[in-house]
């Protein structure tokens, strides 16, 4: 099935790309979550609009990405969450939680879809995550998870 991506999907493409995927993946995952729309001849107009919007919001040069990377790596991020006695969290820390904590700590605004967690954060302590700023630039962010 041919689809038009409306958001960046890891391993598939960026917003505005027209890609072929299996029917079930498109019907059951991408389209219901508004990551994509079905491709039509009239949809080509949407592709240009999506690409223009993407150019406005994304970091376009490596120099810009490196300056944002320096800001991110200089920020001390503390995230207060509810936890049990043994230091295990009730649930886990999500990329949206991390993005709001970065913003609250005085860092730049980061899209939650660009935050990559190696594994789920379910314990208190120091953790490291990666933020994809540009295809060639990724920032390492240290997060300290503390009990609320």
MDTraj code that builds the backbone (N, CA, C; nanometers):
import mdtraj as md
import numpy as np

residues = "UNK UNK UNK UNK UNK UNK UNK UNK UNK UNK UNK UNK UNK UNK UNK UNK UNK UNK UNK UNK UNK UNK UNK UNK UNK UNK UNK UNK UNK UNK UNK UNK UNK UNK UNK UNK UNK UNK UNK UNK UNK UNK UNK UNK UNK UNK UNK UNK UNK UNK UNK UNK UNK UNK UNK UNK UNK UNK UNK UNK UNK UNK UNK UNK UNK UNK UNK UNK UNK UNK UNK UNK UNK UNK UNK UNK UNK UNK UNK UNK UNK UNK UNK UNK UNK UNK UNK UNK UNK UNK UNK UNK UNK UNK UNK UNK UNK UNK UNK UNK UNK UNK UNK UNK UNK UNK UNK UNK UNK UNK UNK UNK UNK UNK UNK UNK UNK UNK UNK UNK UNK UNK UNK UNK UNK UNK UNK UNK UNK UNK UNK UNK UNK UNK UNK UNK UNK UNK UNK UNK UNK UNK UNK UNK UNK UNK UNK UNK".split()
xyz = np.array([
    [0.0855, -0.1172, 0.0000],
    [0.0000, 0.0000, 0.0000],
    [0.0894, 0.1226, 0.0000],
    [0.0539, 0.2212, -0.0803],
    [0.1270, 0.3459, -0.0870],
    [0.0651, 0.4432, 0.0126],
    [0.1504, 0.5043, 0.0970],
    [0.1027, 0.6001, 0.1960],
    [0.1907, 0.7238, 0.1948],
    [0.1377, 0.8318, 0.2522],
    [0.2123, 0.9561, 0.2704],
    [0.2330, 0.9731, 0.4206],
    [0.3575, 0.9817, 0.4634],
    [0.3867, 0.9984, 0.6054],
    [0.3562, 1.1413, 0.6486],
    [0.2860, 1.1563, 0.7597],
    [0.2569, 1.2885, 0.8142],
    [0.3479, 1.3220, 0.9324],
    [0.4147, 1.2220, 0.9881],
    [0.5116, 1.2397, 1.0952],
    [0.6338, 1.1543, 1.0629],
    [0.7445, 1.1830, 1.1283],
    [0.8638, 1.1012, 1.1114],
    [0.8426, 0.9666, 1.1794],
    [0.8758, 0.8581, 1.1087],
    [0.8657, 0.7228, 1.1623],
    [1.0042, 0.6600, 1.1505],
    [1.0599, 0.6157, 1.2635],
    [1.1941, 0.5581, 1.2634],
    [1.2011, 0.4380, 1.1709],
    [1.3021, 0.4352, 1.0867],
    [1.3231, 0.3230, 0.9967],
    [1.2365, 0.3258, 0.8722],
    [1.1482, 0.4252, 0.8604],
    [1.0578, 0.4291, 0.7453],
    [1.0757, 0.5565, 0.6646],
    [1.0785, 0.6709, 0.7294],
    [1.0970, 0.7953, 0.6563],
    [1.0538, 0.9159, 0.7369],
    [1.0614, 1.0303, 0.6726],
    [1.0263, 1.1562, 0.7371],
    [0.8915, 1.2050, 0.6860],
    [0.8391, 1.3064, 0.7504],
    [0.7098, 1.3619, 0.7109],
    [0.7158, 1.4104, 0.5675],
    [0.6138, 1.3761, 0.4898],
    [0.6067, 1.4162, 0.3502],
    [0.6587, 1.3113, 0.2536],
    [0.7194, 1.2053, 0.3032],
    [0.7697, 1.0993, 0.2158],
    [0.6551, 1.0089, 0.1731],
    [0.6606, 0.9620, 0.0485],
    [0.5644, 0.8644, -0.0025],
    [0.6363, 0.7301, -0.0019],
    [0.5821, 0.6327, 0.0737],
    [0.6476, 0.5030, 0.0885],
    [0.5476, 0.3900, 0.0654],
    [0.6012, 0.2738, 0.0295],
    [0.5209, 0.1517, 0.0174],
    [0.5415, 0.0682, 0.1421],
    [0.4315, 0.0284, 0.2058],
    [0.4374, -0.0579, 0.3235],
    [0.3332, -0.1677, 0.3085],
    [0.3420, -0.2666, 0.3933],
    [0.2426, -0.3742, 0.3913],
    [0.1071, -0.3187, 0.4344],
    [0.0023, -0.3748, 0.3794],
    [-0.1330, -0.3256, 0.4056],
    [-0.1674, -0.3255, 0.5541],
    [-0.1357, -0.4324, 0.6245],
    [-0.1700, -0.4432, 0.7661],
    [-0.0984, -0.3401, 0.8507],
    [0.0282, -0.3127, 0.8203],
    [0.1061, -0.2134, 0.8943],
    [0.0429, -0.0756, 0.8771],
    [0.0006, -0.0449, 0.7554],
    [-0.0622, 0.0845, 0.7302],
    [-0.1995, 0.0929, 0.7967],
    [-0.2829, -0.0087, 0.7757],
    [-0.4207, -0.0067, 0.8276],
    [-0.4277, -0.0133, 0.9795],
    [-0.3420, -0.0938, 1.0402],
    [-0.3525, -0.1200, 1.1839],
    [-0.2646, -0.0316, 1.2714],
    [-0.1586, 0.0259, 1.2157],
    [-0.0673, 0.1032, 1.2993],
    [-0.0525, 0.2482, 1.2518],
    [-0.0076, 0.2692, 1.1284],
    [0.0273, 0.4038, 1.0843],
    [-0.0934, 0.4967, 1.0695],
    [-0.1971, 0.4513, 1.0020],
    [-0.3130, 0.5379, 0.9766],
    [-0.3921, 0.5661, 1.1043],
    [-0.4224, 0.4659, 1.1906],
    [-0.4973, 0.4988, 1.3132],
    [-0.4239, 0.5940, 1.4079],
    [-0.2919, 0.5918, 1.4073],
    [-0.2143, 0.6789, 1.4957],
    [-0.1797, 0.8122, 1.4298],
    [-0.2348, 0.8367, 1.3115],
    [-0.2134, 0.9603, 1.2356],
    [-0.0671, 0.9838, 1.2002],
    [0.0081, 0.8754, 1.1815],
    [0.1443, 0.8866, 1.1318],
    [0.1457, 0.8929, 0.9802],
    [0.0355, 0.8538, 0.9152],
    [0.0302, 0.8497, 0.7700],
    [-0.1126, 0.8636, 0.7214],
    [-0.1242, 0.9001, 0.5921],
    [-0.2533, 0.9007, 0.5240],
    [-0.2383, 0.8204, 0.3961],
    [-0.3499, 0.7721, 0.3434],
    [-0.3460, 0.6959, 0.2186],
    [-0.3018, 0.7861, 0.1043],
    [-0.2262, 0.7293, 0.0117],
    [-0.1800, 0.8042, -0.1040],
    [-0.2911, 0.8085, -0.2081],
    [-0.3171, 0.9281, -0.2598],
    [-0.4095, 0.9468, -0.3713],
    [-0.3468, 1.0495, -0.4641],
    [-0.4022, 1.0607, -0.5840],
    [-0.3496, 1.1612, -0.6771],
    [-0.3688, 1.3016, -0.6209],
    [-0.4810, 1.3251, -0.5533],
    [-0.5047, 1.4544, -0.4895],
    [-0.4166, 1.4768, -0.3685],
    [-0.3651, 1.3689, -0.3129],
    [-0.2799, 1.3782, -0.1950],
    [-0.1432, 1.4362, -0.2235],
    [-0.1056, 1.4458, -0.3512],
    [0.0243, 1.5036, -0.3859],
    [0.0329, 1.6496, -0.3403],
    [-0.0810, 1.7202, -0.3373],
    [-0.0820, 1.8580, -0.2880],
    [-0.0480, 1.8593, -0.1392],
    [-0.0980, 1.7589, -0.0671],
    [-0.0691, 1.7487, 0.0758],
    [0.0788, 1.7251, 0.1012],
    [0.1440, 1.6498, 0.0107],
    [0.2856, 1.6187, 0.0275],
    [0.3674, 1.7474, 0.0303],
    [0.3410, 1.8374, -0.0619],
    [0.4162, 1.9629, -0.0656],
    [0.3907, 2.0475, 0.0590],
    [0.2672, 2.0495, 0.1061],
    [0.2340, 2.1258, 0.2258],
    [0.3039, 2.0673, 0.3483],
    [0.3067, 1.9346, 0.3587],
    [0.3737, 1.8683, 0.4708],
    [0.5232, 1.8963, 0.4668],
    [0.5820, 1.8908, 0.3479],
    [0.7266, 1.9158, 0.3356],
    [0.7620, 2.0601, 0.3722],
    [0.6770, 2.1559, 0.3318],
    [0.7027, 2.2954, 0.3677],
    [0.6964, 2.3142, 0.5190],
    [0.5972, 2.2532, 0.5820],
    [0.5842, 2.2639, 0.7279],
    [0.7029, 2.1986, 0.7973],
    [0.7503, 2.0858, 0.7431],
    [0.8657, 2.0173, 0.8021],
    [0.9900, 2.1042, 0.7940],
    [1.0112, 2.1728, 0.6809],
    [1.1294, 2.2578, 0.6656],
    [1.1302, 2.3726, 0.7655],
    [1.0110, 2.4231, 0.7983],
    [1.0028, 2.5330, 0.8938],
    [1.0413, 2.4863, 1.0335],
    [0.9973, 2.3662, 1.0720],
    [1.0150, 2.3199, 1.2101],
    [1.1438, 2.2436, 1.2354],
    [1.2049, 2.1860, 1.1346],
    [1.3214, 2.1028, 1.1625],
    [1.4503, 2.1832, 1.1604],
    [1.5492, 2.1254, 1.2192],
    [1.6821, 2.1858, 1.2208],
    [1.7449, 2.1563, 1.0852],
    [1.7821, 2.2625, 1.0121],
    [1.8226, 2.2416, 0.8738],
    [1.9724, 2.2231, 0.8533],
    [2.0549, 2.2802, 0.9367],
    [2.1980, 2.2691, 0.9144],
    [2.2647, 2.1961, 1.0306],
    [2.3792, 2.1441, 1.0021],
    [2.4556, 2.0731, 1.1047],
    [2.5021, 2.1716, 1.2127],
    [2.5300, 2.2966, 1.1736],
    [2.5725, 2.3965, 1.2712],
    [2.4617, 2.4236, 1.3730],
    [2.3374, 2.4350, 1.3250],
    [2.2250, 2.4541, 1.4162],
    [2.2113, 2.3335, 1.5085],
    [2.2233, 2.2138, 1.4520],
    [2.2107, 2.0913, 1.5311],
    [2.3193, 2.0849, 1.6375],
    [2.4410, 2.1242, 1.6024],
    [2.5503, 2.1212, 1.6998],
    [2.5298, 2.2232, 1.8118],
    [2.4717, 2.3385, 1.7810],
    [2.4465, 2.4373, 1.8869],
    [2.3373, 2.3875, 1.9815],
    [2.2324, 2.3236, 1.9277],
    [2.1274, 2.2674, 2.0127],
    [2.1835, 2.1515, 2.0940],
    [2.2744, 2.0738, 2.0329],
    [2.3384, 1.9627, 2.1038],
    [2.4171, 2.0144, 2.2236],
    [2.4895, 2.1225, 2.2052],
    [2.5664, 2.1806, 2.3157],
    [2.4742, 2.2282, 2.4275],
    [2.3597, 2.2861, 2.3918],
    [2.2635, 2.3291, 2.4928],
    [2.2080, 2.2094, 2.5691],
    [2.1717, 2.1031, 2.4963],
    [2.1136, 1.9846, 2.5601],
    [2.2119, 1.9158, 2.6534],
    [2.3366, 1.9051, 2.6094],
    [2.4351, 1.8346, 2.6910],
    [2.4782, 1.9160, 2.8119],
    [2.4505, 2.0463, 2.8123],
    [2.4854, 2.1303, 2.9262],
    [2.3750, 2.1403, 3.0304],
    [2.2599, 2.0833, 3.0037],
    [2.1453, 2.0951, 3.0940],
    [2.1436, 1.9787, 3.1925],
    [2.1212, 2.0106, 3.3216],
    [2.1034, 1.9068, 3.4235],
    [1.9543, 1.8781, 3.4336],
    [1.9135, 1.7579, 3.3966],
    [1.7719, 1.7228, 3.3940],
    [1.7414, 1.6328, 3.5129],
    [1.6487, 1.6794, 3.5987],
    [1.6010, 1.5996, 3.7119],
    [1.4532, 1.5748, 3.6896],
    [1.4137, 1.4496, 3.7076],
    [1.2758, 1.4101, 3.6844],
    [1.2228, 1.3432, 3.8108],
    [1.1259, 1.4057, 3.8760],
    [1.0676, 1.3515, 3.9986],
    [0.9469, 1.2646, 3.9634],
    [0.9522, 1.1380, 4.0041],
    [0.8438, 1.0436, 3.9751],
    [0.8089, 0.9645, 4.1009],
    [0.6908, 0.9066, 4.0999],
    [0.6492, 0.8234, 4.2126],
    [0.7194, 0.6885, 4.2026],
    [0.7646, 0.6392, 4.3195],
    [0.8338, 0.5109, 4.3196],
    [0.8009, 0.4346, 4.4474],
    [0.8327, 0.3063, 4.4435],
    [0.8119, 0.2212, 4.5598],
    [0.9322, 0.2249, 4.6520],
    [0.9304, 0.1393, 4.7538],
    [1.0379, 0.1371, 4.8530],
    [1.1709, 0.0907, 4.7944],
    [1.1680, -0.0032, 4.7024],
    [1.2911, -0.0602, 4.6487],
    [1.3514, 0.0227, 4.5352],
    [1.2942, 0.1377, 4.5064],
    [1.3486, 0.2215, 4.4007],
    [1.2907, 0.1930, 4.2636],
    [1.1885, 0.1081, 4.2573],
    [1.1229, 0.0812, 4.1284],
    [1.0089, 0.1794, 4.1098],
    [0.9918, 0.2242, 3.9868],
    [0.8888, 0.3230, 3.9569],
    [0.7523, 0.2577, 3.9403],
    [0.6486, 0.3363, 3.9647],
    [0.5134, 0.2947, 3.9330],
    [0.4923, 0.3313, 3.7866],
    [0.5158, 0.2384, 3.6962],
    [0.5117, 0.2667, 3.5529],
    [0.6529, 0.2871, 3.5024],
    [0.6688, 0.3731, 3.4025],
    [0.8013, 0.4018, 3.3500],
    [0.8068, 0.5460, 3.3014],
    [0.9274, 0.5934, 3.2749],
    [0.9478, 0.7282, 3.2251],
    [0.9317, 0.7239, 3.0728],
    [0.8483, 0.8124, 3.0192],
    [0.8219, 0.8153, 2.8758],
    [0.9006, 0.9272, 2.8088],
    [0.9153, 0.9212, 2.6766],
    [0.9808, 1.0316, 2.6061],
    [0.9111, 1.1661, 2.6269],
    [0.7796, 1.1656, 2.6432],
    [0.7077, 1.2911, 2.6689],
    [0.7483, 1.3488, 2.8047],
    [0.7667, 1.2625, 2.9053],
    [0.8128, 1.3081, 3.0366],
    [0.9516, 1.3714, 3.0259],
    [1.0376, 1.3079, 2.9486],
    [1.1744, 1.3577, 2.9317],
    [1.1734, 1.4925, 2.8598],
    [1.0912, 1.5055, 2.7548],
    [1.0841, 1.6313, 2.6798],
    [1.0367, 1.7455, 2.7686],
    [0.9360, 1.7201, 2.8524],
    [0.8879, 1.8265, 2.9411],
    [0.9898, 1.8581, 3.0503],
    [1.0653, 1.7586, 3.0970],
    [1.1688, 1.7825, 3.1981],
    [1.2839, 1.8646, 3.1405],
    [1.3189, 1.8401, 3.0151],
    [1.4249, 1.9179, 2.9499],
    [1.3812, 2.0640, 2.9397],
    [1.2580, 2.0855, 2.8988],
    [1.2052, 2.2213, 2.8857],
    [1.2014, 2.2907, 3.0219],
    [1.1581, 2.2167, 3.1273],
    [1.1502, 2.2739, 3.2619],
    [1.2885, 2.3065, 3.3186],
    [1.3912, 2.2317, 3.2758],
    [1.5267, 2.2547, 3.3252],
    [1.5958, 2.3705, 3.2533],
    [1.5250, 2.4328, 3.1590],
    [1.5830, 2.5469, 3.0896],
    [1.6472, 2.5107, 2.9576],
    [1.6257, 2.3894, 2.9094],
    [1.6815, 2.3475, 2.7826],
    [1.5913, 2.3836, 2.6663],
    [1.6356, 2.3557, 2.5457],
    [1.5534, 2.3852, 2.4279],
    [1.4342, 2.2907, 2.4190],
    [1.3317, 2.3313, 2.3459],
    [1.2145, 2.2461, 2.3277],
    [1.2510, 2.1320, 2.2336],
    [1.2214, 2.0088, 2.2768],
    [1.2575, 1.8892, 2.2006],
    [1.1304, 1.8115, 2.1693],
    [1.1195, 1.7630, 2.0464],
    [1.0058, 1.6812, 2.0070],
    [1.0218, 1.5433, 2.0696],
    [0.9162, 1.4939, 2.1330],
    [0.9242, 1.3649, 2.2025],
    [0.9550, 1.2499, 2.1079],
    [0.9218, 1.2640, 1.9798],
    [0.9482, 1.1563, 1.8843],
    [1.0955, 1.1459, 1.8484],
    [1.1736, 1.2463, 1.8829],
    [1.3174, 1.2432, 1.8540],
    [1.3996, 1.1859, 1.9699],
    [1.3347, 1.1580, 2.0813],
    [1.4041, 1.1024, 2.1977],
    [1.4055, 0.9505, 2.1849],
    [1.5243, 0.8923, 2.1934],
    [1.5401, 0.7477, 2.1807],
    [1.5842, 0.6893, 2.3144],
    [1.5016, 0.6012, 2.3687],
    [1.5345, 0.5315, 2.4927],
    [1.5899, 0.3943, 2.4552],
    [1.7051, 0.3583, 2.5096],
    [1.7610, 0.2265, 2.4827],
    [1.6712, 0.1173, 2.5383],
    [1.6287, 0.1345, 2.6608],
    [1.5342, 0.0440, 2.7251],
    [1.4476, 0.1292, 2.8180],
    [1.3378, 0.0730, 2.8626],
    [1.2455, 0.1482, 2.9467],
    [1.3129, 0.1880, 3.0781],
    [1.2879, 0.3097, 3.1219],
    [1.3428, 0.3586, 3.2485],
    [1.2412, 0.3275, 3.3571],
    [1.2748, 0.2312, 3.4438],
    [1.1828, 0.1868, 3.5484],
    [1.2439, 0.1916, 3.6873],
    [1.3631, 0.2520, 3.7001],
    [1.4283, 0.2598, 3.8308],
    [1.4771, 0.4024, 3.8563],
    [1.4988, 0.4322, 3.9826],
    [1.5559, 0.5608, 4.0210],
    [1.7037, 0.5610, 3.9870],
    [1.7608, 0.6808, 3.9730],
    [1.9033, 0.6918, 3.9478],
    [1.9329, 0.7678, 3.8194],
    [2.0583, 0.7587, 3.7760],
    [2.1032, 0.8293, 3.6564],
    [2.0840, 0.7417, 3.5330],
    [2.0310, 0.8003, 3.4287],
    [2.0088, 0.7303, 3.3024],
    [2.0530, 0.8210, 3.1888],
    [2.0910, 0.7611, 3.0760],
    [2.1336, 0.8372, 2.9593],
    [2.0419, 0.8056, 2.8424],
    [1.9970, 0.9101, 2.7729],
    [1.9150, 0.8936, 2.6536],
    [1.9790, 0.9693, 2.5383],
    [1.9294, 0.9411, 2.4201],
    [1.9809, 1.0046, 2.3002],
    [1.8684, 1.0836, 2.2339],
    [1.9021, 1.2010, 2.1808],
    [1.8061, 1.2839, 2.1092],
    [1.8598, 1.3052, 1.9683],
    [1.7848, 1.2587, 1.8672],
    [1.8237, 1.2768, 1.7276],
    [1.7850, 1.4173, 1.6838],
    [1.8824, 1.5027, 1.6604],
    [1.8564, 1.6399, 1.6198],
    [1.8616, 1.6567, 1.4688],
    [1.9421, 1.5763, 1.4051],
    [1.9679, 1.5838, 1.2611],
    [2.0103, 1.4432, 1.2213],
    [1.9971, 1.4039, 1.0962],
    [2.0417, 1.2684, 1.0595],
    [2.1866, 1.2373, 1.0967],
    [2.2699, 1.3407, 1.1083],
    [2.4112, 1.3184, 1.1406],
    [2.4487, 1.3585, 1.2832],
    [2.3550, 1.4182, 1.3577],
    [2.3871, 1.4696, 1.4916],
    [2.2879, 1.4147, 1.5936],
    [2.3426, 1.3559, 1.6997],
    [2.2605, 1.3083, 1.8109],
    [2.3235, 1.3583, 1.9407],
    [2.2403, 1.4028, 2.0325],
    [2.2882, 1.4540, 2.1612],
    [2.2608, 1.3513, 2.2698],
    [2.3543, 1.3356, 2.3602],
    [2.3370, 1.2493, 2.4771],
    [2.2893, 1.3358, 2.5937],
    [2.1785, 1.2953, 2.6539],
    [2.1212, 1.3703, 2.7653],
    [2.1218, 1.2822, 2.8884],
    [2.1803, 1.3314, 2.9971],
    [2.1820, 1.2590, 3.1232],
    [2.0619, 1.3022, 3.2061],
    [1.9874, 1.2030, 3.2540],
    [1.8656, 1.2287, 3.3306],
    [1.8803, 1.1650, 3.4672],
    [1.8495, 1.2416, 3.5699],
    [1.8512, 1.1877, 3.7052],
    [1.7059, 1.1694, 3.7486],
    [1.6652, 1.0454, 3.7699],
    [1.5298, 1.0137, 3.8121],
    [1.5313, 1.0043, 3.9637],
    [1.4488, 1.0886, 4.0287],
    [1.4436, 1.0928, 4.1736],
    [1.3011, 1.0676, 4.2208],
    [1.2891, 1.0249, 4.3470],
    [1.1567, 0.9980, 4.4044],
    [1.0850, 1.1286, 4.4340],
    [0.9547, 1.1303, 4.4058],
    [0.8753, 1.2514, 4.4293],
    [0.8257, 1.2558, 4.5722],
])
top = md.Topology()
chain = top.add_chain()
for i, resn in enumerate(residues, 1):
    res = top.add_residue(resn, chain, resSeq=i)
    for name in ("N", "CA", "C"):
        top.add_atom(name, md.element.get_by_symbol(name[0]), res)
traj = md.Trajectory(xyz[None], top)
